[in-house]
Each structure stands twice: as C-alpha cells, then as structure tokens.
Amino acid sequence: MNKLTPSQQSIAKVVLSDVLQALSQQNTLTTLMLNSHQIIKVFRISPRELSVLRQHNAIPFTRQKRVFYYNPLDILDFLTRTNYLN
C-alpha cells in the first residue's frame, strides 16, 4: 500500500476497527471476507457505488450463490489508491 496521509491513516484505523467488529459478530476471525451489507456499513458507501465498482471489476470479489463477498483490505486499498477517502 502507498504511504497514507494522516487523514487516510485515521480513516484506515477506524475502518479496520469496524472490520474487526463485524468479523467478531460473525464469530470468525479466520476469514477476512465480508458481504455487501457489511462492506457498505464499514466503508460508508452506497449499495449502488459498490455495485458499480464490482461491475467495472475495480474491486475483487467472490460470489457464493446470490451473495457477494469482499476482502475488506482489498476495498481499503482501492479506496486509498483512488483517493476516494479524501
């Protein structure tokens, strides 16, 4: 990951804290995959924004049946690389 600005660092800390909280609610800290609803809540993006990013292959994801899963670190990396968090 590139060097982050101080504001991006503070956002990253909050996001990672939210990710760990979401994972602990799932009772699994071994799998770093969150579903769409969790990603929307943690990263505070709209469902449409997430859908567009997925459709343009801007973010990696997996799909199991009708549910999309994302690695939160991949999402954080994309958002900081594109200065989306500023």
C-alpha positions as CSV (number, residue, x, y, z in Angstrom):
1,M,0.0,0.0,0.0
2,N,1.2,3.5,-0.7
3,K,2.0,6.0,2.0
4,L,-1.2,7.4,3.5
5,T,-1.9,10.9,4.5
6,P,-2.6,11.5,8.2
7,S,-6.4,11.7,7.5
8,Q,-6.3,8.5,5.5
9,Q,-4.4,6.8,8.3
10,S,-7.1,7.8,10.8
11,I,-9.8,6.6,8.4
12,A,-7.9,3.3,7.9
13,K,-7.8,2.8,11.7
14,V,-11.5,3.3,12.0
15,V,-12.3,1.1,9.1
16,L,-10.1,-1.7,10.4
17,S,-11.7,-1.4,13.8
18,D,-15.1,-1.7,12.2
19,V,-14.0,-4.7,10.1
20,L,-12.8,-6.5,13.2
21,Q,-16.0,-5.7,15.0
22,A,-18.1,-7.1,12.1
23,L,-15.9,-10.2,12.0
24,S,-16.3,-10.7,15.7
25,Q,-20.0,-10.6,15.4
26,Q,-19.8,-13.4,12.8
27,N,-17.8,-15.4,15.4
28,T,-15.0,-15.9,12.9
29,L,-11.7,-14.0,12.8
30,T,-10.1,-16.5,10.4
31,T,-12.0,-15.4,7.3
32,L,-11.4,-11.9,6.2
33,M,-14.4,-11.8,3.9
34,L,-17.4,-9.5,4.4
35,N,-20.7,-9.5,2.5
36,S,-22.0,-6.5,0.6
37,H,-24.1,-5.2,3.6
38,Q,-21.1,-5.3,5.9
39,I,-18.9,-3.5,3.3
40,I,-21.5,-0.8,2.8
41,K,-21.7,-0.2,6.6
42,V,-18.0,-0.3,7.3
43,F,-16.8,1.8,4.4
44,R,-19.9,4.0,4.3
45,I,-20.5,3.7,0.6
46,S,-23.9,3.3,-1.1
47,P,-25.1,0.0,-2.5
48,R,-25.0,1.5,-6.0
49,E,-21.4,2.6,-5.6
50,L,-20.4,-0.9,-4.5
51,S,-22.3,-2.4,-7.4
52,V,-20.7,-0.1,-10.0
53,L,-17.2,-0.9,-8.6
54,R,-18.0,-4.6,-8.8
55,Q,-19.4,-4.4,-12.4
56,H,-16.3,-2.5,-13.6
57,N,-14.0,-5.1,-11.9
58,A,-12.5,-2.3,-9.9
59,I,-12.6,-4.4,-6.8
60,P,-12.1,-8.1,-6.3
61,F,-15.0,-10.2,-5.0
62,T,-16.3,-13.7,-4.8
63,R,-19.8,-14.9,-5.2
64,Q,-21.5,-17.8,-3.4
65,K,-25.0,-18.4,-4.6
66,R,-26.6,-14.9,-4.6
67,V,-24.2,-13.3,-2.0
68,F,-21.1,-11.3,-2.9
69,Y,-18.1,-11.4,-0.6
70,Y,-15.2,-9.0,-0.4
71,N,-11.8,-8.8,1.4
72,P,-12.0,-5.6,3.3
73,L,-8.3,-5.0,2.9
74,D,-8.8,-5.0,-0.9
75,I,-11.6,-2.5,-0.6
76,L,-9.5,-0.2,1.7
77,D,-6.5,-0.5,-0.7
78,F,-8.7,0.5,-3.7
79,L,-10.3,3.4,-1.8
80,T,-7.0,4.8,-0.6
81,R,-5.3,4.3,-4.0
82,T,-8.0,6.2,-5.8
83,N,-8.2,8.9,-3.1
84,Y,-11.8,8.0,-2.6
85,L,-11.5,8.6,1.1
86,N,-10.5,12.2,0.8
